[in-house]
Amino acid sequence: MLEQQLADKTGELEERTEELNAARAADRELTRTLNQGTAGVGDAVGRRHRP
């Protein structure tokens, strides 16, 4: 009984870990895309350079 519960929880953990890794990959890709789309825009929107 405990072995089955452990196996079930291990499976759930593996599934959630895969989901988390997929979400992280999607977040990295989105961040990369957003950063590429805004490259060089900082000066145009008033970002100040500090000496």
Phi, psi and omega per residue, in radians:
M1 nan -0.896 3.119
L2 -1.145 -0.627 3.113
E3 -1.103 -0.672 3.120
Q4 -1.185 -0.718 3.106
Q5 -1.097 -0.724 3.112
L6 -1.099 -0.755 3.119
A7 -1.094 -0.720 3.118
D8 -1.098 -0.823 -3.124
K9 -1.156 -0.639 3.094
T10 -1.100 -0.733 3.098
G11 -1.103 -0.748 3.110
E12 -1.089 -0.748 3.136
L13 -1.094 -0.760 3.127
E14 -1.098 -0.719 3.134
E15 -1.119 -0.780 -3.135
R16 -1.197 -0.577 3.085
T17 -1.136 -0.726 3.087
E18 -1.096 -0.740 3.116
E19 -1.103 -0.739 3.128
L20 -1.114 -0.750 3.115
N21 -1.103 -0.687 3.108
A22 -1.143 -0.714 3.122
A23 -1.141 -0.694 3.109
R24 -1.126 -0.725 3.122
A25 -1.110 -0.733 3.120
A26 -1.119 -0.693 3.116
D27 -1.120 -0.747 3.102
R28 -1.077 -0.757 -3.134
E29 -1.128 -0.753 3.112
L30 -1.095 -0.773 3.117
T31 -1.074 -0.767 3.127
R32 -1.071 -0.770 -3.141
T33 -1.107 -0.766 3.132
L34 -1.135 -0.711 3.130
N35 -1.150 -0.652 3.110
Q36 -1.172 -0.640 -3.120
G37 -1.273 -0.328 -3.104
T38 -1.978 0.175 -3.138
A39 -1.042 2.201 3.113
G40 1.435 -0.030 -3.102
V41 -1.397 -0.393 -3.079
G42 -0.907 -0.779 3.135
D43 -1.163 -0.622 -3.087
A44 -1.236 -0.431 -3.126
V45 -1.789 0.298 2.996
G46 1.639 0.256 3.067
R47 -1.187 2.276 -3.091
R48 -1.679 2.471 3.050
H49 -1.511 2.341 3.112
R50 -1.702 2.384 -3.130
P51 -1.172 nan nan
